[in-house]
Amino acid sequence: MSQTERPLVRELFPDLITELIACLREEEEEGLAVSAWDIRFYEECGCDDDFCQSFYTAEPPDGGYGPGHRCVALTPRKGDLILDVVEERIMFVEVLHYPKLSRSAG
């Protein structure tokens, strides 16, 4: 499956994307806020922790992300949202202790 065939996160979890964009704007991360609208769901993190709903937006790295990587910690209403960003591209969305994500009916 190509990257463009993967579902848009905004279509799967519209409430999450709305909050993610708002949090990015609060942190003055306007470039990431704009790009967050178009991130795609690649795969779940697979850790099986009951408090984790994290997911990749691109193929997971073999090891660490390396040069150009930074973490962006956000302050949602509840829980934790932490992004792994590589060269200003959101690669992983860490969703911890967050209200249960429910897929959009659409």
C-alpha positions as CSV (number, residue, x, y, z in Angstrom):
1,M,0.0,0.0,0.0
2,S,1.5,3.4,-1.0
3,Q,1.6,6.3,1.4
4,T,-1.2,8.1,-0.5
5,E,-3.5,5.0,-0.2
6,R,-3.2,5.1,3.6
7,P,-6.1,6.9,5.4
8,L,-5.9,10.5,6.5
9,V,-5.8,10.8,10.3
10,R,-8.3,13.6,10.1
11,E,-10.8,11.2,8.5
12,L,-10.2,8.5,11.1
13,F,-9.9,10.7,14.2
14,P,-11.2,14.2,13.5
15,D,-11.4,15.2,17.1
16,L,-7.7,14.2,17.7
17,I,-6.5,16.2,14.7
18,T,-8.6,19.3,15.8
19,E,-6.9,19.2,19.2
20,L,-3.5,18.4,17.8
21,I,-3.6,21.4,15.5
22,A,-4.9,23.7,18.3
23,C,-2.0,22.5,20.5
24,L,0.6,23.0,17.8
25,R,-0.7,26.6,17.3
26,E,-0.5,27.2,21.1
27,E,3.2,26.2,20.9
28,E,3.7,28.5,17.9
29,E,4.4,25.5,15.6
30,E,2.4,26.8,12.7
31,G,4.2,24.8,10.0
32,L,3.5,21.6,11.8
33,A,-0.1,22.7,12.5
34,V,-0.6,23.1,8.8
35,S,1.0,19.8,7.9
36,A,-0.9,17.9,10.6
37,W,-4.1,18.3,8.5
38,D,-2.6,15.9,5.9
39,I,-0.9,13.3,8.0
40,R,-1.8,9.7,7.2
41,F,-2.2,6.7,9.4
42,Y,0.6,4.3,8.7
43,E,0.3,1.8,11.6
44,E,-0.2,1.5,15.3
45,C,2.8,1.5,17.5
46,G,2.2,-2.1,18.6
47,C,3.3,-1.8,22.2
48,D,0.0,-3.2,23.6
49,D,0.0,-0.8,26.6
50,D,-3.5,-0.1,27.6
51,F,-2.8,3.6,28.0
52,C,-1.2,4.0,24.6
53,Q,-3.0,4.8,21.3
54,S,0.2,6.0,19.5
55,F,0.7,5.6,15.7
56,Y,3.2,6.1,12.9
57,T,2.5,8.5,10.0
58,A,5.3,6.9,7.9
59,E,7.3,3.8,7.9
60,P,8.9,3.2,11.4
61,P,12.7,3.7,11.5
62,D,15.1,0.8,11.9
63,G,16.5,2.2,15.2
64,G,16.4,5.9,16.0
65,Y,15.3,8.7,13.7
66,G,18.8,10.2,13.6
67,P,19.7,13.7,12.4
68,G,17.0,16.3,12.0
69,H,14.8,14.6,14.7
70,R,13.1,16.5,17.5
71,C,10.3,15.8,19.9
72,V,7.4,18.2,20.3
73,A,5.5,17.8,23.6
74,L,2.0,19.2,23.5
75,T,-0.5,20.0,26.2
76,P,-3.9,18.6,25.3
77,R,-7.0,18.9,27.6
78,K,-6.3,15.3,28.9
79,G,-3.5,12.9,28.5
80,D,-0.2,13.5,26.5
81,L,0.5,14.2,22.9
82,I,4.1,14.0,21.8
83,L,5.3,14.2,18.2
84,D,8.4,12.8,16.7
85,V,9.3,15.2,13.9
86,V,12.1,14.7,11.3
87,E,13.0,17.6,9.2
88,E,9.7,19.3,10.0
89,R,7.7,16.2,9.0
90,I,5.5,14.5,11.7
91,M,6.6,10.8,11.7
92,F,5.0,9.5,14.9
93,V,2.2,10.7,17.1
94,E,2.5,9.5,20.7
95,V,-1.0,9.4,22.3
96,L,-0.8,8.5,26.0
97,H,-3.4,8.5,28.7
98,Y,-5.7,10.2,26.2
99,P,-9.5,9.7,26.0
100,K,-10.3,6.6,23.9
101,L,-10.0,7.4,20.2
102,S,-13.0,6.4,18.2
103,R,-12.9,6.1,14.4
104,S,-15.1,8.5,12.5
105,A,-18.3,7.0,11.1
106,G,-17.5,8.7,7.8
